[in-house]
Structure formats: C-alpha cells, structure tokens
Amino acid sequence: MLQISNLLLAANVSSQVANNSAVGMLGSFIAAALLIVVPATAFLIFVSQKDSLDRTSTGRR
C-alpha cells in the first residue's frame, strides 16, 4: 500500500482525483451489470423455462 501511495504522490495525483476515478469505475461496473448482465440473465431464464414447458407438453402427446 505504501508503494502505491508513494507512486501517487510522485505522480502529483491528489487523493480526491484517485477517489473520483475509483467511484467512476465502480459506477461503470454497476451500469454494465444493469444494462447487460441482468437483461441477459432474465432472457436466458425465460427461454429456459419456455423450452422446459415445450418439452413437457411434447412428451405428454
């Protein structure tokens, strides 16, 4: 941790800039999860359930 801190000080980067960057990165991860992962998961669950129902109804005929 001390090496990172020395690197930031040597690069003349304030802790507030580093903090804002970290918050932005976390925000990007959350946005990606909401925009990509959640809809894809919902779609796959829907398709899986629909396929299961189709196979069940076809097997009974």
N, C-alpha and C positions, 0 to 999 in steps of 0.2 A: 504494500500500500504506500509505503514511503517513497518508493521509486516512481510510482505514478504521480504522486503529489509533487515530487521534485521535477518531473517532466512537465507537468502543467505550469509550474512556476517558471521554469526555464523558457517555456514557450510563451510566456506572458499571457496566459489564459486565466481569466477570473473564474472563481468557483461558481458564480451565477451563470456564466455562459455554459460551463460544463453541465450544470444542473438543468438549464433550459434544454440543452441538447438531449440529455437523458430522458427528460419528460416528453420531448417530442418523439423520441424513439419508441418509448412505451405507448404513446398515443397512436403511433403508426401500427404497432403490433395489434393493439385493440381494434383499430379501424379495419385492419386486414382480416382479423377474426370475424368481425361483424359483417363485412362485405363479401367474404369469400368462404370461410370455413363453415359458418352457421348455415347459409343457404345451401351449400353443397351437402352438408350433413342431412339437412331436412329433406332435400331431394332424394338422396340415396335411401333414407329410411322409408320415404313414400314409395319409391319404386320397389324396394324390397318387400314391403307389406303388400303391395298390389300384386307382385309376382307370386307371393305366397298364397294369396287368395285365388289367383288364377289356377295355380297348380292344384289347390284343394278342390276347387269346383270341377276341374277337368278330371280329376281322379275319381270322382263320385259318379260320373256318367257311365 
